[in-house]
Amino acid sequence: MKLLLTSGGISNKLIEKSLESLADKPLKELNVAFIPTASHWEEGDKSWLITDLVICLKIFKSVDIVDISILPKKKWKNRLDVADVIFIEGGNTGFLSYWVYKSEFNVYLEEIFSQKIYVGVSAGSMIMGKNILLNYSKLLYGEATEKWMNERSISVLNFSIVPHYKSNYFTNINDANLQKIAKDTGEMIYALDDNSVIKVVDEKIEIVSEGKWKKFE
């Protein structure tokens, strides 16, 4: 299992080097499957998604955009099978969780974890944690949730992840609120700013950061 769980994507050279350390060859020789599904629920400006896509185009050999909410399973599975890296973009975590389970993408991940590198951005990172904290979306991100949205994570890790820590755009992602959530849920939370990532290789977990991060428990 090789995971690079980011808040703001491949936002600096240190994070890029951390990603390359997970591969057995240069990034320019790797094919990436870019999954934008979580972004569909978000309204307004999508420059953040375009920025992440452009970075992928610069650092990888090829980029295939694969949407698990549109394509039938056989189609998206065939395209992910030939990718070296699975890159799950950010957006709405409840929406992403709904499609992860509806499409059976969670089952696919369990089958190929040992064969691929997984890169998550924001919601794409949260989905790998113990809990996506859907009940706190309004508090942290100002996002209302729909009843049909799924609150299940893939639960690869034994802690939850909150991205955009100390962000000017999400001012409620602060120490007081995160400490309260950790106390309410009884769970450990790693908060990451957009220059910090969690790097996972099998059972080894490492924080790589040029910014700010904090553990709450």
matplotlib code that plots the C-alpha trace (Angstrom):
import matplotlib.pyplot as plt

x = [0.0, 1.4, -0.6, 0.1, -2.7, -2.7, -4.7, -3.9, -2.4, 1.2, 1.7, 5.5, 8.7, 9.0, 5.6, 6.6, 9.7, 7.7, 5.5, 8.5, 9.9, 6.8, 7.5, 10.2, 10.8, 10.7, 7.2, 7.7, 7.4, 4.1, 0.6, -2.0, -5.8, -7.3, -10.7, -12.7, -15.9, -15.9, -15.6, -19.0, -21.0, -19.1, -20.4, -18.5, -14.9, -13.0, -9.5, -8.3, -9.2, -7.6, -4.4, -4.2, -4.8, -2.2, 0.4, -0.4, 0.1, 3.5, 4.9, 3.5, 3.8, 0.1, -3.2, -6.5, -9.6, -11.7, -15.1, -16.5, -19.9, -20.4, -18.6, -19.8, -17.6, -16.1, -15.0, -13.5, -11.8, -10.1, -8.7, -7.6, -5.9, -3.4, -2.6, 0.4, -1.1, -4.7, -5.3, -8.5, -9.4, -11.1, -14.6, -17.5, -16.6, -20.2, -20.8, -17.5, -18.3, -21.7, -20.1, -17.2, -19.7, -22.4, -19.8, -18.0, -14.8, -14.1, -13.9, -11.6, -9.2, -9.0, -8.0, -5.3, -3.8, -0.6, -0.2, -0.8, 0.2, -2.8, -2.8, -5.7, -6.5, -8.8, -11.9, -9.8, -7.6, -10.5, -12.2, -9.2, -9.4, -11.4, -14.3, -15.1, -16.8, -19.8, -21.8, -19.3, -19.2, -21.4, -19.2, -15.9, -16.6, -19.9, -21.3, -24.8, -25.2, -28.0, -29.7, -28.6, -24.9, -22.8, -20.9, -18.8, -15.0, -12.9, -11.2, -7.7, -6.3, -7.1, -7.5, -9.4, -8.0, -9.1, -7.6, -7.2, -6.0, -5.4, -6.8, -8.0, -10.9, -12.1, -11.6, -13.7, -11.0, -9.2, -7.8, -10.9, -13.4, -11.0, -10.4, -14.1, -14.7, -12.0, -13.5, -17.1, -16.1, -13.4, -11.2, -7.7, -7.7, -4.7, -5.3, -3.2, -2.6, -2.1, 1.6, 1.5, 0.8, 0.5, 2.8, 1.9, 3.9, 2.3, 2.2, 4.6, 3.1, 5.1, 4.1, 5.8, 5.4, 6.6, 3.6, 1.5, -0.2, -1.5, -2.8, -5.9, -7.1]
y = [0.0, 3.3, 6.5, 10.2, 12.0, 15.7, 18.7, 20.9, 18.4, 18.4, 22.0, 22.1, 20.3, 18.5, 16.8, 16.0, 14.3, 12.4, 11.1, 10.1, 8.2, 6.0, 5.0, 2.6, 4.9, 8.6, 10.3, 11.1, 7.4, 6.9, 7.0, 8.6, 8.1, 11.4, 10.9, 14.2, 12.8, 14.7, 18.0, 17.6, 18.6, 21.9, 25.1, 28.1, 28.5, 25.3, 26.8, 24.5, 21.4, 22.8, 23.6, 20.1, 18.7, 20.9, 19.8, 16.2, 16.9, 18.4, 15.7, 12.5, 10.7, 10.7, 11.7, 9.9, 11.5, 8.7, 9.4, 6.6, 8.4, 8.3, 5.3, 1.7, -0.3, -2.4, 0.7, 2.6, -0.6, -1.3, 2.2, 2.2, -1.2, 0.4, 3.4, 3.5, 6.2, 6.7, 10.4, 11.3, 15.0, 17.0, 18.3, 17.1, 14.1, 12.9, 12.9, 11.1, 8.5, 7.9, 7.1, 5.2, 2.6, 2.8, 2.1, -0.5, 1.5, 0.6, -3.1, -2.4, -0.4, -3.3, -5.5, -3.3, -1.4, -3.3, -2.6, 1.2, 4.5, 6.3, 10.2, 12.0, 15.6, 17.0, 14.8, 12.2, 12.0, 12.2, 9.2, 7.0, 8.0, 6.3, 8.8, 11.5, 13.6, 14.3, 15.5, 18.3, 19.5, 22.5, 23.6, 23.1, 23.8, 25.6, 22.8, 21.4, 17.7, 15.7, 12.8, 10.5, 11.3, 8.5, 9.1, 5.9, 6.2, 3.4, 3.3, 2.3, 4.3, 4.4, 8.2, 10.8, 13.5, 17.2, 19.2, 22.9, 23.5, 27.2, 28.1, 31.6, 30.1, 27.8, 29.8, 27.4, 24.7, 25.9, 24.3, 24.9, 23.3, 20.4, 19.7, 19.7, 17.2, 15.0, 15.0, 14.4, 11.5, 10.0, 9.7, 10.9, 13.6, 14.8, 18.3, 19.3, 22.6, 22.8, 22.3, 19.2, 15.5, 12.1, 9.6, 5.9, 2.9, -0.3, 0.3, 3.2, 6.7, 9.9, 13.6, 15.6, 19.3, 22.7, 24.2, 23.5, 20.3, 19.1, 16.0, 16.2, 13.5]
z = [0.0, -1.1, -0.3, -0.6, 1.1, 0.4, 1.3, -1.7, -4.2, -5.4, -4.2, -3.7, -4.7, -1.4, -1.9, -5.5, -4.2, -1.7, -4.5, -6.6, -3.6, -3.7, -7.3, -8.7, -11.6, -12.5, -12.5, -16.2, -16.9, -15.0, -16.3, -14.0, -13.8, -12.7, -10.9, -10.7, -9.3, -6.0, -7.8, -9.6, -6.6, -6.1, -7.7, -9.0, -9.9, -10.6, -11.0, -8.2, -10.2, -13.4, -11.4, -10.1, -13.6, -15.2, -12.5, -13.4, -17.1, -16.2, -14.0, -15.4, -18.7, -19.4, -17.8, -18.3, -16.8, -15.4, -13.8, -11.7, -11.5, -15.2, -16.7, -16.2, -13.9, -16.6, -18.5, -15.6, -14.3, -17.6, -17.6, -14.0, -14.5, -16.9, -14.7, -12.3, -10.2, -9.1, -8.4, -6.6, -6.8, -4.1, -3.8, -1.7, 0.4, 1.0, -2.8, -3.4, -0.8, -2.4, -5.7, -4.2, -2.8, -5.6, -8.3, -6.1, -6.5, -2.8, -3.7, -6.6, -4.4, -2.0, -4.8, -6.3, -3.2, -3.5, -7.2, -7.5, -6.0, -4.6, -4.4, -2.7, -2.7, 0.0, -0.2, -2.0, 1.1, 3.6, 2.1, 3.1, 6.8, 9.5, 9.3, 6.7, 9.5, 7.3, 10.2, 10.6, 7.0, 7.7, 10.6, 8.9, 5.2, 5.2, 3.1, 3.6, 3.2, 1.5, 3.1, 0.3, 0.7, 2.1, 5.3, 5.0, 4.4, 3.0, 6.5, 5.4, 8.3, 12.0, 12.1, 10.2, 8.0, 7.8, 4.9, 4.5, 8.1, 8.8, 5.4, 4.6, 2.7, 5.5, 8.7, 10.8, 10.4, 13.5, 16.6, 18.8, 16.4, 15.6, 19.2, 19.9, 17.0, 18.3, 21.7, 20.4, 18.2, 20.4, 17.3, 16.3, 13.6, 11.5, 10.2, 7.2, 5.5, 1.7, 2.0, 4.1, 3.3, 4.9, 3.2, 3.9, 2.9, 4.2, 8.0, 8.1, 8.3, 7.8, 7.7, 5.0, 5.4, 4.4, 6.1, 9.2, 10.5, 13.9, 15.5, 17.6, 20.0]

ax = plt.figure().add_subplot(projection="3d")
ax.plot(x, y, z, "-o")
ax.set_aspect("equal")
plt.show()
